[in-house]
Amino acid sequence: MKSFSLEDLRHLEKLASLPCKPEEVDSVRTALEQVLIYIHQLQNVDTEGVDPTFSVLPLECVQGPQEDHVSDLLALTRKAFLSQAPDQIGGLVRVPPLFETTM
């Protein structure tokens, strides 16, 4: 099996737009080589007779159905809620923008 070369890492950095710091290069290459070794091992697993699946998660809750319990223990009026908000506008909580716009 081919090892994960520095050129492979540089190509992956460019594709993912995630540059590695110089001190991380060796540890990242080692980790990616381990991933490739594991994938190679998985390719050799005999799956004859195993039905394909689309999810590894159970389709049903393993604990069974649960009843919803409505409680007003934590219920606040709008006025009480907004009084605790650091900033508000028009009866809504104002939050800092996540993205800067460049126009």
C-alpha positions, 0 to 999 in steps of 0.5 A, spaced: 500 500 500 502 506 498 504 511 503 501 518 504 506 523 501 508 530 503 505 531 496 499 528 497 498 532 503 499 538 500 494 536 495 489 535 500 490 541 503 489 545 497 482 541 496 480 542 503 482 549 504 485 547 510 493 548 511 497 545 516 502 548 520 509 546 519 510 543 526 503 539 524 505 536 517 508 529 520 503 528 525 497 529 520 501 525 515 501 519 520 494 520 522 492 520 515 496 513 513 493 510 519 486 512 516 488 509 509 491 502 513 484 502 516 480 503 510 484 498 506 483 493 512 475 494 511 476 493 504 478 486 505 472 484 510 468 479 507 461 482 506 458 476 502 451 475 504 450 482 508 444 486 506 446 493 504 444 498 509 443 506 508 444 508 516 448 505 521 443 508 526 437 504 529 431 506 525 427 506 532 428 509 539 432 503 543 428 506 549 421 505 546 416 511 545 416 516 551 411 521 553 412 528 553 411 532 559 409 539 559 412 543 564 411 551 566 417 550 570 422 554 566 416 558 562 418 565 561 413 571 559 416 575 553 417 581 557 421 577 562 425 573 557 427 580 553 429 583 560 434 578 560 437 579 553 443 583 553 440 587 546 433 587 543 430 590 537 423 590 536 421 585 541 426 580 538 433 578 541 439 581 537 445 577 536 451 579 533 452 577 526 456 571 524 458 573 517 461 580 515 458 582 509 463 585 504 459 590 499 
